[in-house]
Amino acid sequence: MTRFRFRPAAALLVVLLWPATPVVGQTAEPIFPFPVSVFELPNGLTVVGVDYDSPGIVAYYTVVRTGSRNEVEPGFSGYAHFFEHMMFRGTDRYPTAAYNEAIKRLGADSNAFTTDDWTAYHTVASADALETIIDLESDRFLNLSYSEADYRTEAGAILGEYNLNFSNPISLLRERLYGLAFTHHPYGHTTIGLLDDIKAMPEHYDYSVEFYDRYYRPNNCFVVVVGDFDQAELERLVTQYYGSWEPGTFEPSIPVEPVQGAPRTAEVTWPNATLPLMMLGYHVPAFSAVEIDMPALDVLSQLLFSQNAPLFQQLYLRDQLVDVLSGGAVDHRDPPVFEILVRVTKPDRVADVREAILAEIERMARELVDADVLADTKSAMRYSFARGLDSPGPIAETLAHYLQLTGDPETVNRVYALYDAVTAEDVRRVASQYLTESNRTLVTLTEEGQ
């Protein structure tokens, strides 16, 4: 069972995290170097503020710790993504047109996205608009209102989005891979949902209301504010506007995926012209800020698939057998798959490309990576991450990502301490432990008739 409370809801609490708490193996400078404040309302809503030098600009993220992972009932996939749409349908105070007009007047950049594990609503605007933003966002989270007719209209729009996405063969390839790799866990369906469930969605208005009631609760949400704001004023405004939001008690039961004991394969065809595509998936551990396996797998992905990697040099540059080659695993709350995607430029060489990838994985499982190559790879990863923390929006999204995983803003520094600690033996071990034949799912897509 998954509980959404991260610590007891009590009186308003303020914790200042500066400098970052040292952890074993961490370099002198934390990867996330900005002052962070955390406070929690009695209803369980946690608010995280980041003091960042961006005069006149503020980013405002609302994080709902709900994604397609929570869609455990058969026949009801796609509802986390559906609510990303419905949350723009408005309330009695701010109907859709009024909400959009208010955002337009602010000159704000406002949107949302959904993933397997979480949904985020984000706005970047002038700092002097902070109270208006809080008013708008709190209103739709506390008072979302939509008719059955509105619901049916939006469900139809979801079907249109599904059809648009699946005009790309990679979407079909990924759907088949995940459906084959997962037999129990809801990661087996992609975030947008399954086609049959989306077609049936217009008939399930009552379920949509129940889904909103379950998950759009303060103790399942974070608010992240980055940029130019006053801490005391932020606390006052959040308390004023969100204080009456009632917490929930629902606890989803997420199925545990059994260990895969044998390789799984499938072949699919595409009705239009396409180059062959291949996707491989290996079950790997869930995100952890304590265990080193996922950081080691991230380093392994760079050693296998970055532009400096021998495999990329061979298949992409020298032999020109592929024009897409990537791989890795995204942080997830439950064990995900390490996904490898390749597009083959010569249809008669698919088997050669597959064998080259598997041979390089086997080599990484046998041999220790050169110490200088490992050091350079980790340094480049750290630099790339730090370079992205250059404005309120990316900073807020980065922190929101780690908050939805653990609820702790210090997670980002803890996990990068693990990256620093990854050794050549760690890389070899995770390659040999996880990227194995029995743990592999492979799906190939080719043009129909070829």
Secondary structure as GFF3:
##gff-version 3
##sequence-region A 1 450
A	DSSP	beta_strand	15	17	.	.	.	ID=ss1
A	DSSP	beta_strand	36	40	.	.	.	ID=ss2
A	DSSP	beta_strand	46	51	.	.	.	ID=ss3
A	DSSP	beta_strand	57	64	.	.	.	ID=ss4
A	DSSP	three_ten_helix	68	70	.	.	.	ID=ss5
A	DSSP	alpha_helix	79	86	.	.	.	ID=ss6
A	DSSP	alpha_helix	96	106	.	.	.	ID=ss7
A	DSSP	beta_strand	109	114	.	.	.	ID=ss8
A	DSSP	beta_strand	119	126	.	.	.	ID=ss9
A	DSSP	three_ten_helix	127	129	.	.	.	ID=ss10
A	DSSP	alpha_helix	130	143	.	.	.	ID=ss11
A	DSSP	alpha_helix	148	165	.	.	.	ID=ss12
A	DSSP	alpha_helix	169	181	.	.	.	ID=ss13
A	DSSP	three_ten_helix	186	188	.	.	.	ID=ss14
A	DSSP	alpha_helix	195	200	.	.	.	ID=ss15
A	DSSP	three_ten_helix	201	203	.	.	.	ID=ss16
A	DSSP	alpha_helix	205	215	.	.	.	ID=ss17
A	DSSP	three_ten_helix	218	220	.	.	.	ID=ss18
A	DSSP	beta_strand	221	227	.	.	.	ID=ss19
A	DSSP	alpha_helix	231	242	.	.	.	ID=ss20
A	DSSP	beta_strand	264	270	.	.	.	ID=ss21
A	DSSP	beta_strand	277	283	.	.	.	ID=ss22
A	DSSP	alpha_helix	293	305	.	.	.	ID=ss23
A	DSSP	alpha_helix	310	312	.	.	.	ID=ss24
A	DSSP	pi_helix	313	318	.	.	.	ID=ss25
A	DSSP	beta_strand	322	328	.	.	.	ID=ss26
A	DSSP	beta_strand	337	344	.	.	.	ID=ss27
A	DSSP	three_ten_helix	347	349	.	.	.	ID=ss28
A	DSSP	alpha_helix	350	366	.	.	.	ID=ss29
A	DSSP	alpha_helix	371	387	.	.	.	ID=ss30
A	DSSP	alpha_helix	392	406	.	.	.	ID=ss31
A	DSSP	alpha_helix	411	421	.	.	.	ID=ss32
A	DSSP	alpha_helix	424	434	.	.	.	ID=ss33
A	DSSP	beta_strand	440	447	.	.	.	ID=ss34
###
